[in-house]
Amino acid sequence: MKTLQVSNLSLKQLNIQRRNSYGFVLASLLITTLMILFAIVFLHKQQEMLLPVLVAASLLITGPAILKLRQINLEIRAKLQSAS
């Protein structure tokens, strides 16, 4: 497994990044849900191809943000363990 590279950011800065990442993930999931609902309601004739494309796009958009959030959480945990 890859070793954790701890940056020189303070805990306050990491918490700000974590809060922003949570916001981005939640906003992208909300927008994805709205796009899928829009596709179901208004584009029901072309649903065979549209829904898989929207789901794939949402995974590609949300995936890196979730990975960054995981990295930030691991880094915060490592800093808290080294501080105690």
DSSP file (Angstrom, degrees, kcal/mol; ACC not computed):
  #  RESIDUE AA STRUCTURE BP1 BP2  ACC     N-H-->O    O-->H-N    N-H-->O    O-->H-N    TCO  KAPPA ALPHA  PHI   PSI    X-CA   Y-CA   Z-CA
    1    1 A M              0   0    0      0, 0.0     2,-0.1     0, 0.0     0, 0.0   0.000 360.0 360.0 360.0 150.3    0.0    0.0    0.0
    2    2 A K        -     0   0    0      1,-0.1     2,-0.2     3,-0.0     3,-0.0  -0.416 360.0-118.4 -71.0 139.7    1.1    3.5   -0.7
    3    3 A T        -     0   0    0     -2,-0.1     2,-0.4     1,-0.1    -1,-0.1  -0.496  30.3-106.0 -79.1 150.8    2.7    5.4    2.2
    4    4 A L        -     0   0    0     -2,-0.2     2,-0.8    70,-0.1    -1,-0.1  -0.620  25.1-150.7 -78.8 125.4    1.0    8.6    3.4
    5    5 A Q        -     0   0    0     -2,-0.4     2,-0.4    -3,-0.0    70,-0.1  -0.865  13.5-150.2 -98.0 108.6    2.8   11.8    2.4
    6    6 A V        -     0   0    0     -2,-0.8     2,-0.1     1,-0.0    70,-0.0  -0.647  10.6-146.4 -82.0 128.1    2.1   14.3    5.1
    7    7 A S        -     0   0    0     -2,-0.4    -1,-0.0     1,-0.1     0, 0.0  -0.282  23.2-110.8 -85.0 176.9    2.1   17.9    3.8
    8    8 A N  S    S+     0   0    0     -2,-0.1     2,-0.2     2,-0.0    -1,-0.1   0.110  74.2 125.7 -96.6  22.2    3.2   20.9    5.8
    9    9 A L        -     0   0    0      1,-0.1     2,-0.1     2,-0.0    -2,-0.0  -0.521  61.7-116.5 -78.7 147.9   -0.4   22.3    6.1
   10   10 A S     >  -     0   0    0     -2,-0.2     4,-2.3     1,-0.1     5,-0.2  -0.322  25.8-107.8 -77.3 166.5   -1.7   23.2    9.5
   11   11 A L  H  > S+     0   0    0      1,-0.2     4,-2.5     2,-0.2     5,-0.2   0.863 120.5  55.7 -62.4 -35.5   -4.7   21.4   11.0
   12   12 A K  H  > S+     0   0    0      2,-0.2     4,-1.9     1,-0.2    -1,-0.2   0.928 109.2  45.8 -63.2 -44.9   -6.8   24.5   10.4
   13   13 A Q  H  > S+     0   0    0      1,-0.2     4,-2.4     2,-0.2    -2,-0.2   0.888 112.5  51.2 -65.4 -38.9   -6.0   24.6    6.7
   14   14 A L  H  X S+     0   0    0     -4,-2.3     4,-2.5     1,-0.2    -2,-0.2   0.889 108.9  51.0 -65.8 -38.6   -6.7   20.9    6.4
   15   15 A N  H  X S+     0   0    0     -4,-2.5     4,-2.4     2,-0.2    -1,-0.2   0.872 109.4  50.7 -66.7 -35.6  -10.1   21.3    8.1
   16   16 A I  H  X S+     0   0    0     -4,-1.9     4,-2.4     2,-0.2    -2,-0.2   0.925 111.7  47.6 -65.1 -44.2  -10.9   24.1    5.6
   17   17 A Q  H  X S+     0   0    0     -4,-2.4     4,-2.4     2,-0.2    -2,-0.2   0.893 111.7  50.9 -62.9 -39.0   -9.9   21.9    2.7
   18   18 A R  H  X S+     0   0    0     -4,-2.5     4,-2.6     2,-0.2    -2,-0.2   0.923 110.3  48.6 -65.0 -43.5  -12.0   19.0    4.2
   19   19 A R  H  X S+     0   0    0     -4,-2.4     4,-2.2     1,-0.2    -2,-0.2   0.909 112.9  48.1 -63.2 -41.5  -15.0   21.3    4.6
   20   20 A N  H  X S+     0   0    0     -4,-2.4     4,-2.4     2,-0.2    -1,-0.2   0.889 111.2  50.6 -65.3 -38.8  -14.6   22.5    1.0
   21   21 A S  H  X S+     0   0    0     -4,-2.4     4,-2.6     2,-0.2    -2,-0.2   0.911 109.2  50.6 -66.4 -41.8  -14.3   19.0   -0.3
   22   22 A Y  H  X S+     0   0    0     -4,-2.6     4,-2.7     1,-0.2     5,-0.2   0.924 111.0  50.0 -59.0 -43.5  -17.4   17.9    1.5
   23   23 A G  H  X S+     0   0    0     -4,-2.2     4,-2.6     1,-0.2    -2,-0.2   0.903 110.9  48.5 -61.6 -42.1  -19.2   20.8    0.0
   24   24 A F  H  X S+     0   0    0     -4,-2.4     4,-2.6     2,-0.2     5,-0.2   0.917 112.3  48.4 -65.1 -42.9  -18.0   19.9   -3.5
   25   25 A V  H  X S+     0   0    0     -4,-2.6     4,-2.2     2,-0.2    -2,-0.2   0.935 114.6  45.1 -63.4 -46.0  -19.0   16.3   -3.1
   26   26 A L  H  X S+     0   0    0     -4,-2.7     4,-2.2    -5,-0.2    -2,-0.2   0.902 114.0  49.2 -65.8 -40.3  -22.5   17.2   -1.8
   27   27 A A  H  X S+     0   0    0     -4,-2.6     4,-2.6    -5,-0.2    -2,-0.2   0.909 111.6  48.6 -65.3 -41.6  -23.0   19.8   -4.5
   28   28 A S  H  X S+     0   0    0     -4,-2.6     4,-2.3     1,-0.2    -1,-0.2   0.882 111.6  49.6 -67.9 -36.2  -21.9   17.4   -7.3
   29   29 A L  H  X S+     0   0    0     -4,-2.2     4,-2.3    -5,-0.2    -1,-0.2   0.887 111.6  49.3 -67.7 -37.1  -24.2   14.7   -6.0
   30   30 A L  H  X S+     0   0    0     -4,-2.2     4,-2.4     2,-0.2    -2,-0.2   0.929 112.6  46.7 -65.2 -45.2  -27.1   17.2   -5.8
   31   31 A I  H  X S+     0   0    0     -4,-2.6     4,-2.5     2,-0.2    -2,-0.2   0.896 112.2  51.1 -64.5 -39.9  -26.5   18.4   -9.4
   32   32 A T  H  X S+     0   0    0     -4,-2.3     4,-2.5     2,-0.2    -1,-0.2   0.919 109.7  49.8 -62.9 -43.4  -26.2   14.8  -10.6
   33   33 A T  H  X S+     0   0    0     -4,-2.3     4,-2.6     1,-0.2    -2,-0.2   0.917 111.6  48.7 -61.5 -43.1  -29.5   13.9   -8.9
   34   34 A L  H  X S+     0   0    0     -4,-2.4     4,-2.6     2,-0.2    -1,-0.2   0.893 110.7  50.9 -64.6 -39.0  -31.2   16.9  -10.5
   35   35 A M  H  X S+     0   0    0     -4,-2.5     4,-2.4     2,-0.2    -2,-0.2   0.914 111.8  47.1 -64.5 -41.6  -29.7   15.9  -13.9
   36   36 A I  H  X S+     0   0    0     -4,-2.5     4,-2.3     2,-0.2    -2,-0.2   0.917 112.9  48.6 -67.1 -42.3  -31.0   12.4  -13.6
   37   37 A L  H  X S+     0   0    0     -4,-2.6     4,-2.5     2,-0.2     5,-0.2   0.908 111.6  50.2 -63.1 -41.1  -34.4   13.6  -12.5
   38   38 A F  H  X>S+     0   0    0     -4,-2.6     4,-2.7     1,-0.2     5,-0.7   0.911 111.0  49.5 -60.6 -43.1  -34.5   16.0  -15.4
   39   39 A A  H  X5S+     0   0    0     -4,-2.4     4,-1.1     1,-0.2    -2,-0.2   0.888 112.6  47.1 -65.1 -38.9  -33.6   13.2  -17.8
   40   40 A I  H  <5S+     0   0    0     -4,-2.3    -2,-0.2    -5,-0.1    -1,-0.2   0.919 119.1  39.2 -68.6 -42.8  -36.3   10.9  -16.4
   41   41 A V  H  <5S+     0   0    0     -4,-2.5     3,-0.3    -5,-0.2    -2,-0.2   0.943 131.0  20.7 -75.2 -48.6  -39.0   13.6  -16.5
   42   42 A F  H  <5S+     0   0    0     -4,-2.7     3,-0.2    -5,-0.2    -3,-0.2   0.725 127.2  41.9 -99.5 -23.8  -38.3   15.4  -19.8
   43   43 A L    ><< +     0   0    0     -4,-1.1     3,-1.0    -5,-0.7    -1,-0.2  -0.204  65.6 136.5-118.0  42.2  -36.2   13.0  -21.9
   44   44 A H  G >   +     0   0    0     -3,-0.3     3,-0.7     1,-0.3    -1,-0.2   0.688  67.6  60.8 -67.2 -18.1  -38.0    9.8  -21.2
   45   45 A K  G 3  S+     0   0    0      1,-0.2     3,-0.3    -3,-0.2    -1,-0.3   0.790 109.6  40.4 -77.8 -27.6  -37.9    8.8  -24.9
   46   46 A Q  G X> S+     0   0    0     -3,-1.0     4,-1.3    -7,-0.2     3,-0.5  -0.065  79.2 119.1-109.2  32.0  -34.1    8.8  -25.0
   47   47 A Q  H <>  +     0   0    0     -3,-0.7     4,-1.4     1,-0.2    -1,-0.2   0.737  54.8  76.2 -73.3 -24.5  -33.5    7.2  -21.6
   48   48 A E  H 34 S+     0   0    0     -3,-0.3    -1,-0.2     1,-0.2    -2,-0.1   0.880 113.1  20.0 -58.5 -40.0  -31.6    4.1  -22.8
   49   49 A M  H <> S+     0   0    0     -3,-0.5     4,-1.3     2,-0.1    -1,-0.2   0.739 118.2  62.7-100.8 -27.1  -28.4    5.9  -23.5
   50   50 A L  H  X S+     0   0    0     -4,-1.3     4,-2.4     1,-0.2     5,-0.2   0.914  98.3  51.8 -72.4 -44.4  -28.8    9.1  -21.4
   51   51 A L  H  X S+     0   0    0     -4,-1.4     4,-2.5     1,-0.2     5,-0.2   0.922 109.4  48.3 -63.9 -45.6  -29.0    7.6  -17.9
   52   52 A P  H  > S+     0   0    0      0, 0.0     4,-2.4     0, 0.0    -1,-0.2   0.887 112.5  50.8 -61.7 -34.8  -25.8    5.5  -18.1
   53   53 A V  H  X S+     0   0    0     -4,-1.3     4,-2.5     2,-0.2    -2,-0.2   0.918 111.2  47.6 -66.7 -42.6  -23.9    8.5  -19.5
   54   54 A L  H  X S+     0   0    0     -4,-2.4     4,-2.3     2,-0.2    -1,-0.2   0.898 112.8  48.5 -65.2 -40.3  -25.1   10.7  -16.7
   55   55 A V  H  X S+     0   0    0     -4,-2.5     4,-2.0     2,-0.2    -2,-0.2   0.921 113.0  47.5 -66.2 -43.1  -24.2    8.1  -14.1
   56   56 A A  H  X S+     0   0    0     -4,-2.4     4,-2.2    -5,-0.2    -2,-0.2   0.906 112.2  50.1 -64.1 -41.0  -20.8    7.6  -15.6
   57   57 A A  H  X S+     0   0    0     -4,-2.5     4,-1.9     1,-0.2    -2,-0.2   0.898 109.4  51.2 -64.5 -40.0  -20.2   11.3  -15.7
   58   58 A S  H  X S+     0   0    0     -4,-2.3     4,-2.7     1,-0.2     5,-0.3   0.887 110.0  49.5 -67.0 -36.7  -21.3   11.8  -12.1
   59   59 A L  H  X S+     0   0    0     -4,-2.0     4,-2.2     1,-0.2    -1,-0.2   0.894 111.3  49.3 -66.7 -38.7  -18.8    9.0  -11.0
   60   60 A L  H  < S+     0   0    0     -4,-2.2    -2,-0.2     2,-0.2    -1,-0.2   0.819 116.1  43.1 -70.0 -29.7  -16.0   10.7  -13.0
   61   61 A I  H  X S+     0   0    0     -4,-1.9     4,-0.6    -5,-0.2    -2,-0.2   0.909 121.3  37.6 -79.6 -44.0  -16.8   14.1  -11.4
   62   62 A T  H  X S+     0   0    0     -4,-2.7     4,-2.2    -5,-0.2     5,-0.2   0.780 101.7  74.3 -81.8 -28.1  -17.3   12.9   -7.9
   63   63 A G  H  X S+     0   0    0     -4,-2.2     4,-2.2    -5,-0.3     5,-0.2   0.914  96.4  44.8 -55.5 -53.4  -14.6   10.2   -7.7
   64   64 A P  H  > S+     0   0    0      0, 0.0     4,-2.4     0, 0.0    -1,-0.2   0.871 112.6  53.1 -62.1 -34.9  -11.5   12.5   -7.5
   65   65 A A  H  X S+     0   0    0     -4,-0.6     4,-2.3     2,-0.2    -2,-0.2   0.894 109.3  48.6 -66.7 -38.3  -13.2   14.7   -4.9
   66   66 A I  H  X S+     0   0    0     -4,-2.2     4,-2.2     2,-0.2    -1,-0.2   0.897 111.5  50.0 -67.8 -39.3  -13.9   11.7   -2.8
   67   67 A L  H  X S+     0   0    0     -4,-2.2     4,-2.1     2,-0.2    -2,-0.2   0.898 111.5  48.4 -65.1 -39.8  -10.3   10.5   -3.1
   68   68 A K  H  X S+     0   0    0     -4,-2.4     4,-2.5     2,-0.2    -2,-0.2   0.908 110.6  51.5 -65.5 -40.8   -9.0   13.9   -2.1
   69   69 A L  H  X S+     0   0    0     -4,-2.3     4,-2.4     1,-0.2    -2,-0.2   0.897 109.4  50.3 -62.3 -40.3  -11.4   14.0    0.8
   70   70 A R  H  X S+     0   0    0     -4,-2.2     4,-2.3     2,-0.2    -1,-0.2   0.907 110.4  49.8 -63.5 -42.3  -10.1   10.6    1.9
   71   71 A Q  H  X S+     0   0    0     -4,-2.1     4,-2.2     2,-0.2    -2,-0.2   0.904 110.9  49.3 -63.7 -42.2   -6.5   11.8    1.6
   72   72 A I  H  X S+     0   0    0     -4,-2.5     4,-2.6     2,-0.2    -2,-0.2   0.922 110.9  49.9 -63.9 -43.7   -7.2   14.9    3.7
   73   73 A N  H  X S+     0   0    0     -4,-2.4     4,-2.4     1,-0.2    -2,-0.2   0.901 111.1  49.1 -62.7 -40.8   -9.0   12.8    6.4
   74   74 A L  H  X S+     0   0    0     -4,-2.3     4,-2.3     2,-0.2    -1,-0.2   0.891 111.5  49.7 -64.5 -38.9   -6.0   10.4    6.5
   75   75 A E  H  X S+     0   0    0     -4,-2.2     4,-2.3     2,-0.2    -2,-0.2   0.904 110.7  49.0 -68.3 -40.7   -3.6   13.3    6.8
   76   76 A I  H  X S+     0   0    0     -4,-2.6     4,-2.5     2,-0.2    -2,-0.2   0.928 111.7  50.0 -62.3 -44.3   -5.6   14.9    9.6
   77   77 A R  H  X S+     0   0    0     -4,-2.4     4,-2.1     1,-0.2    -2,-0.2   0.902 110.8  49.4 -61.0 -41.3   -5.7   11.6   11.5
   78   78 A A  H  X S+     0   0    0     -4,-2.3     4,-2.1     2,-0.2    -1,-0.2   0.894 111.5  48.4 -66.8 -39.5   -1.9   11.2   11.1
   79   79 A K  H  X S+     0   0    0     -4,-2.3     4,-1.6     2,-0.2    -2,-0.2   0.891 111.4  50.1 -67.6 -38.7   -1.3   14.8   12.4
   80   80 A L  H  X S+     0   0    0     -4,-2.5     4,-1.3     1,-0.2    -2,-0.2   0.882 111.4  48.7 -67.6 -36.9   -3.6   14.2   15.4
   81   81 A Q  H  < S+     0   0    0     -4,-2.1    -2,-0.2     1,-0.2    -1,-0.2   0.881 112.1  48.1 -68.9 -37.4   -1.8   10.9   16.2
   82   82 A S  H  < S+     0   0    0     -4,-2.1    -1,-0.2     1,-0.2    -2,-0.2   0.789 109.4  54.4 -74.2 -25.0    1.6   12.5   16.0
   83   83 A A  H  <        0   0    0     -4,-1.6    -1,-0.2     1,-0.2    -2,-0.2   0.794 360.0 360.0 -76.8 -28.0    0.5   15.4   18.1
   84   84 A S     <        0   0    0     -4,-1.3    -1,-0.2    -5,-0.1    -2,-0.2   0.478 360.0 360.0 -93.7 360.0   -0.7   13.2   21.0
